[in-house]
Amino acid sequence: MHPDLQKVIELQQVDLKIAELSAQIDALPAQIQTLESQLNNFLKAHEDRKLRLAANQKERKELEGEVQIIRQKISKHKDQLYEVKTNEQYRAMLKEIEGEEGNISKIEDRILEKMLEAEDLQKCVAEAGAQLEGEKARVAAETRRLESERQKDLEERELLTTRREELAAALGDDVGTLYERIRRGRRGLAVAEVREGMCTACNVLLRPQLYNEVRTNQAILTCDNCARILYYVEPPAVASEALGEASGRGEQPAARN
């Protein structure tokens, strides 16, 4: 294989890996922020339920106080029944007592609703309280894992960057310039494998003559359609058949360039 072709193939692999690592590194702050948001949302929901429970208990106490006041009024009205002088006054007093008892019934219905609501809230508060420490631990552990991965990615990217500099320096000036120009214009992909006569980057068939030349891997050749640098890898089946034929004739297989 042409030495510069071998280098640009590796250089492409290195560049793609660097891009992948950079994307992972750049994504980390957002991932950690998502974890923190999840915990904050959990805490906020927990605090909101506790506030609602406290408000519920306050409302129930106020309603129970209203019932107590009305019962006192009813008791007073019943005492006054013995003091009225006419049947009309007596009936009016009974009607007022009946109205107050109806108010008590309505308030007690509201108290019952608040009690049922409080039961649900207490259950949610208790469950969330039991989960809280586990949720904090989960977020902390996941954050540490992400930060550890980021450090590994940074170290790997630094090694690959050094390797990239070595490969780029070893390339001929013309090939290096060609590679960088194509890479900038093709979203980072400057090198493409040829399979079954086709450029795998743009999926366009090569001219027969170009295809035959690419198969030798002895020159820096580019795709007529997408301008990427082309290389060829012998299919495993073909390579195995060639090895089998050579063994059958008692020959040593030819070394690949």
N, C-alpha and C positions, 0 to 999 in steps of 0.2 A: 504493500500500500504506500502511496505517496506520503512522505513524512509529514508534510503540512496538512494533508487531509486527515491523518490520524489525530493530529493536534487539534484541528478545528472541531472534530467530532467530540473529543474529550472536553474542549473548551465550551462547546454548546451544552454538554451535560452539566458541567460545572456552573454555567450561567443559569441554567434552568433550576438547579438546586439552590443556588443563591437567591433567586427570585422567590422560590417556594419558602425558604427560611425567612426571608425578609417579610413576606406576607404574614407568616405565622407570628413573627415578632411584632409587627405593626398591629396585628389583631388582638394582642394580649390585653392592652388597656381596656378595650371595649368588653372583652370577656370578663375581666375582673369587675368592671363597672356593672355588668349584668348580674354577676353574683352578689355584689353589694346591694344592688337595687332589689333583688329577690329577698335578701335579708331585711332590708329596710321596709319593704312592702309587708313582709311577715310581721315585723315589729309594729308597724303602723296599724295593721288590721287587729293585732292583739290589743294594742292600746285603745283603739276605737271601741272594741267590744267591751273592754273594762269600763270605759267611760259610759257606754250605753247601759251597762249593768248598774253602774252607780246612779245614773239618771233614772233608770227604771225603779230602783229602790227608793229614791227620793220621791218620785211621783206616787208610788204606792203609799208611802208614809203620808203624803199630803192628802191623798184620797181617803185613807183611813181616818185622818184628822177631820176631813169633811163629814164623814159618816158619824163620827163621834159628836160633832157639833149639831148635826141634824137630829141625832138620837136625844140629845139634851133638849132640843126644841120640842120634839115629840113628847118627851116626858113632862115638860112644862105645860104644853097644850093639854095633855091628859089631866094634869092637876087642875087646869082652868075649867075643865068640863064640869066640875062640881060647883063652879061659881057662876056659870051662865044662868040667866033669868028666864030665857025664852027657848022654845023649841027651835026657832029659826037660828038663834045663836049657837045652839047645841049642834045642829046639822052643819052649820058653817065651820064650826071647830072640827068636827069629824072629817069633813071634806079636806080641810087643811092638813090634818094628821095623815089622811090617806095620800095626799100629794107628796108629803115629806117622805113617807114610807116608799112611795114609787121612786123618789129621787135616790133613796138609799139603795134600792134594787138596781137602778141603773149604775150607780157608782160601784157597787159590789161586782157587777158584771165587768166593769173596766178594771177593777182590782184583779179579778180572775184572769183577764187577758194579760195583765202585767205579770202575774205570777207565772203563767205559761211561757211568756216571753223570757222571763228571768231564768227559768229552767234551761231553755235552749242556750241562752247567753252564758250561763254558768258552766254548762257542758263544754261549749266552745272555748271559753277562757281556760278551763282546766286542761283540755286537750292541747291547746296552743302552749300553755305554760309547761306541759310535760315535753313538748317537742322543741321548745325554744333553745335549750342548751345544745341539743343535737343538731339543730339547724345552724347555730353559730359555729359548731365544730365542723359541720360539713362545708360551710363556706370558707372557713379558715383553711381546712385541709385542701380544698380545691384551689384556693388562691396560692397556697404554697406549691402545689403541683404545677400550676401554670407558670409560676415564677421560676421554678426549677427547670422546666422545659425551655423557657425563654433563655435562661443562662446557657443551657446546652446548645440551643440554636445559635446564640451569639458566638459561642466558642467554635462551633462547626462552621459558621459563616466566615469567621476570621481565618480559619485554616483553608477554606475553599477560596477565599479572596487571595490568599498568598499563592495558592496553586494556580489561580487564574492569571495572576501577574507573571508567573513563570511560563505558562503556556503562551500567553500573549507575546512575551519577550522572545520566545523561541520561534515564533512564526516569521516567515518572510514578510517584508514590509507590505508588498502588494496583497498578499493573502490576508494579512491582519487588517489592512484597510478595507478590503472587500468584505470580510466577515463583519466588521463593525458597522459598515454602511447598510448591509442587508439586515443585520440584527435591529438596528434603529428603525428601519422601514417596515419590518415584518413582526412587530410586537415581540421581539426577543427571540424569534425562531429563525436562525440563519442557515441551518443545516437540516437536510431531509434525507431519509432513507428512500431508496428506490425498490419497489416490490412489484413483481410481475409487469415490469415495463412502465410502472406508474410512479410519479412523484407522490409520496404519502402526505405531503403538506398541502398541495393544491388539488390532488386527485386527477391530474391530467397525464395522459399517456405521453411518453417521450418519443421523439423521432427515433426510428430504428438505429440509425448510425450513432446518435447520442447515447442511446441505451447501451449499445455494445461497448462504447468507450467508457461509460460509467462503470460497467461491470468489471473492468480491469482495475479500478481504483488507483490508476497510475497518474491521474491528472486532476487539477482543480476545475471541475465543470459545474455549470449552473443550469437550473431548469429554465427552459425557454418561456415558461408561463409566469412563474412566481419569482424567478431569479435566485432561488436559494441554492446553496452549494449541495451537490448530490454525492451520495456514496451508496455502495451496494454491499449487502450481506448475503452470502450464499445460503439458500434455504437449507435447513437441517437435513431434509430428505435427500436433496441433491448431494450434499456433502457426504452423507452416509453411503449413498450408492457409489460415489467415486472411491471412497475408502474401501468398500467391498470389492469393487472391480480390481483395484490395485492389489489387494490382499490375495485375490484369486490368481493373479498373474505372478504372485511372489514378488511384487514390487513394493518399494516404499512410497507412500503417498507424497506428492510434491508439497513442499512447504509453501504456505500462503504468504504473500507479500503484505 
